Amino acid sequence: MLKIGVIGCGKIAQVRHLPEYLEHSECHIVAVTDLNFDRAQEIARQYHCQADISAEALLDRPEIDAVSVCVANADHAAVTICALKAGKHVLCEKPMAVTLEECQKMVDTAEKFDRILVIGHNQRLLKTHQLVRRLIASGEIGKVLMWHSCFCHGGPENWSIDKRNIWFFDQKRSAYGALFDLGIHKIDLMQYLLDEPVCSAFAVTATRDKKGAENQPIPVEDNALCMLHMKGGSWGTVHASWTCYGNERNSTVIDGSLGTLRIYDHPVYSCIIERKNGEKSFYQADGIQTNENQTRSGIVDAFIRAILTGEPSVNDGRQALSSMRAVFACLKSSQMQSKIEIIDSRM
Ligand SMILES: NC(=O)c1ccc[n+]([C@@H]2O[C@H](COP(=O)([O-])OP(=O)(O)OC[C@H]3O[C@@H](n4cnc5c(N)ncnc54)[C@H](O)[C@@H]3O)[C@@H](O)[C@H]2O)c1
């Protein structure tokens, strides 16, 4: 039985990590912690475990084998590295970290201390995305030409456990906005679906509408529009937005030389192939998670499987590092207003 600690007891811990550990037959939640100790105590009561006063106290527990890091973005690297050095396996939420150097250090530390590092890129685990990866690999739509992927909703203030003064809008704690919060999911997903890295990026980030608690424009981007060139030759766009005040958009369309793949783009079928010869194929593998409709993400299962089998997870730190190179290229492109080539595009 693996003994688990959870660091950060906010929304993602409550809707995903804690319930998925609780359901897992190989896990036992031992302790939780949060900067808000009342919150940690409340969760500890709910999950019949201990509330620790700090991440350090939790990591000092020799009995803990593995931890989830569900804290504000700017603390991901420091907490993860401390946990790895303390001998714990780590499931860290996305975005992996807020500098590329930190991301690299997380991977290096996991390797040095021979621990598993998994990043919460749960979109890879959706059944439809796994099906699409197989369909593309088997040539169902021919050569991939162009694609569009979007993840757009009304913003984290409708999501975060704290409804006022949320850390997502505090640049010191979040570092960046929609690009790192939502864009990373789709950039990582496209590398996974096409099984090839982004090799150059041109992007625009902007704060178009979102206001903070004092009604001032937020200091991080509420939109990012990225144009990405893949190693295999295709071009595509990723749109990440916190200002989509209608229904959430979380879908992908891929055009190939033999037809088009529509992914989570239809109310009934999670994947449709529209072929060049007019034929269509319809698949219903699963529904996508939305802020309102949380389904089991499978990220905890993937983490525990990697620990128990020692086999690399599709969500491992090295894969995430590769996706983060593309995210940082987008960021640099938006700052420099020019196309950025990714020199090291290893996956
Ligand atoms: N994989 C996904 O789809 C997904 C979805 C939402 C959020 N996330 C990520 O999960 C992480 C947490 O986000 P959330 O939505 O739960 O936010 P939240 O605001 O709901 O909760 C964050 C919690 O972490 C605590 N916290 C912050 N920094 C801490 C620290 N250094 N030590 C201990 N506790 C700390 C806060 O007090 C709060 O309780 C973020 O990195 C976010 O990007 C991932």
The ligand as an SDF file (V2000), in Angstrom:
LIG
                    3D

 44 48  0  0  0  0  0  0  0  0999 V2000
   -4.6910   19.5210  -14.6500 N   0  0  0  0  0  0  0  0  0  0  0  0
   -5.6610   20.4100  -14.7040 C   0  0  0  0  0  0  0  0  0  0  0  0
   -6.5250   20.3590  -15.5790 O   0  0  0  0  0  0  0  0  0  0  0  0
   -5.7280   21.5070  -13.6640 C   0  0  0  0  0  0  0  0  0  0  0  0
   -6.9360   22.1740  -13.4400 C   0  0  0  0  0  0  0  0  0  0  0  0
   -6.9650   23.1870  -12.4970 C   0  0  0  0  0  0  0  0  0  0  0  0
   -5.8250   23.5420  -11.7860 C   0  0  0  0  0  0  0  0  0  0  0  0
   -4.6520   22.8930  -12.0510 N   0  0  0  0  0  0  0  0  0  0  0  0
   -3.4160   23.2930  -11.3570 C   0  0  0  0  0  0  0  0  0  0  0  0
   -3.4820   22.8930   -9.9910 O   0  0  0  0  0  0  0  0  0  0  0  0
   -2.7450   23.8020   -9.1800 C   0  0  0  0  0  0  0  0  0  0  0  0
   -3.6440   24.2580   -8.0300 C   0  0  0  0  0  0  0  0  0  0  0  0
   -4.7510   24.9460   -8.5940 O   0  0  0  0  0  0  0  0  0  0  0  0
   -6.2100   24.9270   -7.9690 P   0  0  0  0  0  0  0  0  0  0  0  0
   -7.1290   25.0630   -9.0990 O   0  0  0  0  0  0  0  0  0  0  0  0
   -6.3750   23.8170   -7.0070 O   0  0  0  0  0  0  0  0  0  0  0  0
   -6.1470   26.3420   -7.1880 O   0  0  0  0  0  0  0  0  0  0  0  0
   -6.9850   26.7760   -5.8930 P   0  0  0  0  0  0  0  0  0  0  0  0
   -6.8370   28.2450   -5.8050 O   0  0  0  0  0  0  0  0  0  0  0  0
   -8.3580   26.2180   -5.9300 O   0  0  0  0  0  0  0  0  0  0  0  0
   -6.2060   26.0750   -4.7000 O   0  0  0  0  0  0  0  0  0  0  0  0
   -4.8330   26.2310   -4.4600 C   0  0  0  0  0  0  0  0  0  0  0  0
   -4.5900   25.7940   -3.0170 C   0  0  0  0  0  0  0  0  0  0  0  0
   -3.1830   25.6640   -2.8230 O   0  0  0  0  0  0  0  0  0  0  0  0
   -2.8450   26.3330   -1.6020 C   0  0  0  0  0  0  0  0  0  0  0  0
   -1.4500   26.7490   -1.7640 N   0  0  0  0  0  0  0  0  0  0  0  0
   -0.9680   27.6480   -2.6430 C   0  0  0  0  0  0  0  0  0  0  0  0
    0.3750   27.7030   -2.5660 N   0  0  0  0  0  0  0  0  0  0  0  0
    0.7340   26.8170   -1.5880 C   0  0  0  0  0  0  0  0  0  0  0  0
    1.9650   26.3880   -1.0440 C   0  0  0  0  0  0  0  0  0  0  0  0
    3.1240   26.9080   -1.4660 N   0  0  0  0  0  0  0  0  0  0  0  0
    1.9560   25.4420   -0.0740 N   0  0  0  0  0  0  0  0  0  0  0  0
    0.7900   24.9060    0.3620 C   0  0  0  0  0  0  0  0  0  0  0  0
   -0.4180   25.2710   -0.1120 N   0  0  0  0  0  0  0  0  0  0  0  0
   -0.4420   26.2000   -1.0810 C   0  0  0  0  0  0  0  0  0  0  0  0
   -3.8510   27.4610   -1.4750 C   0  0  0  0  0  0  0  0  0  0  0  0
   -3.9690   27.9010   -0.1410 O   0  0  0  0  0  0  0  0  0  0  0  0
   -5.1110   26.7930   -1.9920 C   0  0  0  0  0  0  0  0  0  0  0  0
   -5.8010   26.0890   -0.9840 O   0  0  0  0  0  0  0  0  0  0  0  0
   -2.3110   24.9410  -10.1100 C   0  0  0  0  0  0  0  0  0  0  0  0
   -0.9900   24.7920  -10.4780 O   0  0  0  0  0  0  0  0  0  0  0  0
   -3.2130   24.7980  -11.3230 C   0  0  0  0  0  0  0  0  0  0  0  0
   -2.6200   25.2420  -12.5190 O   0  0  0  0  0  0  0  0  0  0  0  0
   -4.5970   21.8850  -12.9490 C   0  0  0  0  0  0  0  0  0  0  0  0
  1  2  1  0
  2  3  2  0
  2  4  1  0
  4  5  1  0
  4 44  2  0
  5  6  2  0
  6  7  1  0
  7  8  2  0
  8  9  1  0
  8 44  1  0
  9 10  1  0
  9 42  1  0
 10 11  1  0
 11 12  1  0
 11 40  1  0
 12 13  1  0
 13 14  1  0
 14 15  2  0
 14 16  1  0
 14 17  1  0
 17 18  1  0
 18 19  2  0
 18 20  1  0
 18 21  1  0
 21 22  1  0
 22 23  1  0
 23 24  1  0
 23 38  1  0
 24 25  1  0
 25 26  1  0
 25 36  1  0
 26 27  1  0
 26 35  1  0
 27 28  2  0
 28 29  1  0
 29 30  1  0
 29 35  2  0
 30 31  1  0
 30 32  2  0
 32 33  1  0
 33 34  2  0
 34 35  1  0
 36 37  1  0
 36 38  1  0
 38 39  1  0
 40 41  1  0
 40 42  1  0
 42 43  1  0
M  CHG  2   8   1  16  -1
M  END
$$$$
